[in-house]
Amino acid sequence: MPRDTLTADRIVRAAIELLDEEGLDGLNMRSLAKRLGSAATAVYWHIKTKDDLVRLASDAIWQEVEPPDLATTDWRTAATSHATHMHAMLTRHPWLVQAFGSHLLHGPGQARHNDVSLAIYEKAGFAAADADRAAAGVFTFVLGSALGPAAQVSLNRRLSKNGADAEQLMADAMARATETAMHYPRLRERLGTTAATEYTAAPDHTFAFGLQSLLDGFEARLAADGASRPR
């Protein structure tokens, strides 16, 4: 593909696809150029460094988080929707969780998301400083909830290198972990039931349970603050 047919947007979209498939370690200008049917020098003409590329790709996927309509939605429904969409986005693109710890990420997509988060908790009734804390608390919870799936994707990719049987390696490790867990009464009780999931796997609905519990706490705090104000 000649250089003049490339655009920064096309390069970023191709980078997202490559990151989804190969992770941060699999992204390089040579592989990206091959995917685009171009030369690496043509990619560099539009985007100068890999760090710039990761920053642009990360900001583009923040646009996938659909903002709630605060004019027609109560704050708690808006908060649930916004956090759930963010969790889904992070699960679709597990490399972003890793990128937070290795790249300086910023841009209009992320800024829009942060602004909507603050608006949700201001609508709830929090003063500006507490709206900041509430938004940060929910972000930290969502990011932590997405860490497990992201780590699993990264681990599977690493275990599969050089033709290794990742599934068998995981099964062997799980068997050893389960054997160790059987020495502890609460773990043994759960692993011995028919409803037990794989050891270390999060139970069903863990994210929804945690999010609603966090919002319950916000609601209780708002109610307590309102009751303590002089009338």
Sequence and secondary structure as in RCSB ss.txt:
>XXXX:A:sequence
MPRDTLTADRIVRAAIELLDEEGLDGLNMRSLAKRLGSAATAVYWHIKTKDDLVRLASDAIWQEVEPPDLATTDW
RTAATSHATHMHAMLTRHPWLVQAFGSHLLHGPGQARHNDVSLAIYEKAGFAAADADRAAAGVFTFVLGSALGPA
AQVSLNRRLSKNGADAEQLMADAMARATETAMHYPRLRERLGTTAATEYTAAPDHTFAFGLQSLLDGFEARLAAD
GASRPR
>XXXX:A:secstr
  GGG  HHHHHHHHHHHHHHH GGG  HHHHHHHHTS HHHHHHH   HHHHHHHHHHHHHTTS    TTTS H
HHHHHHHHHHHHHHHHH THHHHHTTTS    HHHHHHHHHHHHHHHHHT  HHHHHHHHHHHHHHHHHHHHHHH
HHHHHHHHHTGGG  HHHHHHHHHHHHHHHHTTSHHHHHHHTSTT   TT   TTHHHHHHHHHHHHHHHHHHHH
HHHS  
